Amino acid sequence: MVPDPGTAPRLGRTQEFLKQIVYGGNDGIVTTFAIVAGFAGARAEGVAEIGALAVLVFGLANLFADAVSMGLGEFLSGRAQRDLYAAQHAGTLRHVRHDTGHARGRLAGLLQGRGLSSSDAEAASAILARNPALMAELLMRYDKGLDHPDGDSPAINGLFTFFSFVVFGVVPLVPYFLRPADATTMMLSAGATLAALVALGLLRWNATGLRLGRSVGETVLVGSVCAVVAFAVGAAVGG
């Protein structure tokens, strides 16, 4: 018996918006630490001479500007995806209604490719042909890889991306709120950045159930590579 979609358990918020949380969080951490690492790498003036205030001004300005950009980008991307799906679905639905035989054959072939026998695939496609809208939706999914976007809200996705970017991205700046800018503060910022990346990896692990080492390791590795590049560029330009 197939469960009623209306009674199926909903995903938790972390799972439902995992893409936005990980995407925004990782970019926030890396983008903000890039400012810190760039200042530290540019030794012409010295971190201590630049001062914590300068690091905070540049860091916070960059943090919120990029957070807004990321959030709006996620929103516009979601809207574009919905518009694309609507246009493609309308064209597929017209094809199903005007050439039902060809659409049935195409769907039967796709169902066979997903494991159904020839007879079962033919029978299923014949039944689905009675509902052209559903048949068009299945053709969209299996033939073009486009899923129905009704469950997605571009505005909410954009907000999750924005807040994830800000919450995780402010972590590398916390030491500069508490003490002067010097080599120790830079090391504390690096430690805070590592902790934020680990926390993001743990969040990913908790939501997906993937292996702990992979979830945390991949997240830390990607963030660390970006931080090293930022430090190296700062050293090359300012050193």
N, C-alpha and C positions, 0 to 999 in steps of 0.2 A: 504493500500500500504506500502510495507516494504521499509524504507529509503535505499538509496544507501550507502554502507559502505564508499565509497570514498568521499561522501559529508557530512558524519556525523561530527558534531563538535568534535574537539579534546579536550581532557582534558587539563586543565592548568598544568603548570610544577609542581606546588605544589601537585595537585591531582595525576598526573602521577607518581611522585617519592615520594609519601607520605611515603611509607614503608621505603625507604632508609633514608629520612630526619628524621623521628621520631626515627627510630632504631639507626642511627648514632648519632643524636643529643642527645638523652637520654643517650646513652652509653658514649658519650664525656663528658657531664655534670657530670654524676655520677663517671666516672673513674677519672677525674681530681679532683673533690671535695674529692674523697676518699684519694688522696695524702694529700690534705690540712687537712682534718679531721684526718687522721692518724697521721700527725705531731702534730696537736693540742691535740690529745688524748694521745700521748706519752709524758707524763709530766716529764720524768726522766731528760731530758736536758732542757725542756721548749721551747716553740715556739720562744720566743724572742732570746734565745741563739742559736737556730738553724739558725735563720736569714731568711729574705725574699729571699736572693739569693739562698739558699739551696732549699727552697720551689719551687722557679721558675725553678731551674735546674731540680729537680726531676719531677716537674709537667709538664714542657714542653717536657722533654725527654719521659716521659710516654705518653703524649698527642699525639705526632707525631708518636711514635712507634706503639701505639694502633690504631691510625687513618690509618696508612699504612696497618696494619694487618686486620682491619675491611674492608677497601676498597678492598684489595686483596681477602679476604674471600668472600665478596659479588660477586666479579668477578668470582672466581672459582666456587662458588655455582651456579651462573647463567649458566656458561658453562656446569656444570654437569647436570643441569636441561634440557638444550637444548639437550645434548647428550642422556640423558635418554628418552626424548620425541621422538627423532629421531629413537632410537632403538625400542621403544614400538610401534611407529606408523608403522614402517616397518613390524613388526610382525603382527599387526592388519590388515594392508592392504593385506598382503599375505592371511590371514584367510578369509577376505571379498571376495577376488577374487577366492579362491579355495573352499569355502563353503558359497556361497552367501545366500542360503536358511537359514542356521543357523544364519548368521549375520543379515539377515532381521528380523528373529524372535526375536533375542536378542534386536535389536534396537527398534522394535515395543513394546516389553515389557518395555523397559526403557522409551519410550515416553508415554506409558500408565501410568507409575508411576509418570510422570510429569504432568498428567492431561488430556491427550487426550483420547478420547473414543477408544474402540477396533478397530472400522472400520477406524477411522481417523489415528490411529497409523499404521495400516496395510498399508493404502494407502500412508502415508508419507514415510514409510520405503521402499515401492516398488519404489517410485519416486527416493529416495535417492540412491537406489541400482544402478541406472544408472551412478552414480558418485562415484566409489569406494573410492577415496581419501577423499571426503567429508564425506562419511559414516564412514570411519575409524576414521576421526577426531571427529565426533560426538560420536562414541563408546568410544574413548579415554576420552572425556570430561565427558560423563554421566556414564560410567561404571568404569573408573579408576581415575576420578577426575583430569586428566592432561589436562591443557589448552595449546593451540598452543603458543609457545614462540616467534613467529616471531616479535611481537611488542616490545619485550624486547631486550635491548642491555646490556650484562654483563659489558662491559667496562664503559658505561655511568652510570649504576647503581652503580658500584664500585666508580666512581668519586663523585657521589652525596653523597654516604655514607662517603667517606673520608672528603669532604669539610664540610658536616654537622657536623661530629665529631669534626673537628677543630674549626669551627665557634662557636658552642655552648660550646665546651669543654674548650675554653680559658677563658670563662666568670668568673669561680671561681678564676682564677689567677689574674684578673685585679687589685684588691686591693693591691696585693703584688708588682705590678709594681709601685704603687703610694706612698706607705708608708712602714715603718719598720714592721717586723712580730711581732705582739703582739695580745693580746686578742681582741682588737678593730678591727684589720685587719681581724682576724678570723671571727668575727661577720659580717663584711662587705662582706666577701667572702660567708658566708652562705646566706646573703641577696641577693647577686648577683646570687647565685646558684638557690635560690627560684624564682627570677625574670626570669631566663633563663628557668626554668621548666614551669613556667606560660606561657611564650612566646611560648614555644614548644606546650603546650596544646592548646593555642589560634590558633596556626597554624593548628593543627590537627582539631580543631573545624571549622575553616574557610574552610578547604578542604573537610570535611566529612559532615558537617551540623548536626552532632550529638549534643545532649544537651550540652550546655556550661559547666555546672557543672560537667558532666561526663568526657568530654574531658580534662578539666583542672585538675579536681580532681584526675583522674586515673594517669595522667602524674606526678603530684606533689607527689602523694602517693608513687608510685614506686621509684622515685628518692630519696624521703626522707627516705624510709626504707633502701635503699642502703647506704645513707650517715650516718645514725645512726649506721649501722653495721660497717662501716669503722671506725667511731669514737670509738666505743666500742672495736674493735680489737686493735686499737692504744693504748687505755687506758689500756687494759689488758696486752699488751706486754711491753709497756713502763712505765706503772704506778707502 
